[in-house]
Amino acid sequence: MKNRLNEIPAYILIIVGALMASFSVACILLPNDAIDYGTAGIAIIISKMTGFNLSLCVFLVFLPFMICGFVFLGKRFGIKALIGSVVYTLGLEFFERIPFELNTEHFLAVAFGGAILGAGLSLILRHGGCIDGSEIFANIVIKKISDITGKNFSMTYLLIAFNAGVYLAVFLLINRNAALLSLLVYVVATAIIDHFTDRFEAVKQVTIITKEPDGLVKAIKERLNKTCTIMNSYGAIDGENRTVICYINYFELSKMKEIIAENNGVFTTISTIDEILKLNRKGSAGSAGNK
């Protein structure tokens, strides 16, 4: 019960972030010939090409990714992703009916809208949620590759490829100006997200100092299917300790924090990794994963 109460602020901020994102798309970006990116962008293209209701298109495109989030990424993540997506969809339906006009140039309006969108998505991502299916898709693919190869990879290239396909579709099916303005949205929004989430698509290194690593390592293996490196360390006050190092992705952080919380008396740091190198048998360095 205490853990559930502690999660209430996170759910509130996810809702606020989803409302910010839907306001930006419905009231600023779409009226200025720009669209959102990711699966929301796909839904907007479908709506523009068919004339179907925008919020309905968004919900139908999001739905299979939400189901995958529940199945592959866990119930806790799935609930947060579902709440964010439902609020985002309802927000689009609501804000589309609100008379709002931003009397400025398209370029400035789109840059401003992209900043609001990025701020909203940052709130969602920082509190363990997600409203974009492309991020869920990339996370599942990377997780499967990591499970097979035992190596850690970033989601960056998959997300770039996914969104490149969306903007190519905008260029071919709508017009080049909409594609370029939408690309500006992506650049501004991702810059904001990277600033507030420390590049969520990158590999994260979790360093844990503890006196009893066995239960911690076992839980990480069972619940995250990750291996750890354990080193001897010495604290000036606590004396002998063990330092546990593990590499995970951004969406696994909430599970990792749960595992750490269950093992009292540990000191933990989380950092973003630029690149992971492994030496092959001949002694040359090969990249095992990068950001």
Secondary structure by P-SEA (a helix, b strand, c coil): caaaaaaaaaaaaaaaaaaaaaaaaaccccccccccccaaaaaaaaaaaccccaaaaaaaaaaaaaaaaaccccaaaaaaaaaaaaaaaaaaaaaaaccccccccaaaaaaaaaaaaaaaaaaaaaacccccaaaaaaaaaaaaaaaaccbbbbaaaaaaaaaaaaaaaaaccccaaaaaaaaaaaaaaaaaaaaaaccccbbbbbbbbbccaaaaaaaaaaaccbbbbbbbbbbccccbbbbbbbbbcccaaaaaaaaaaaccbbbbbbbbbcbbbbbccccbbbbcccc
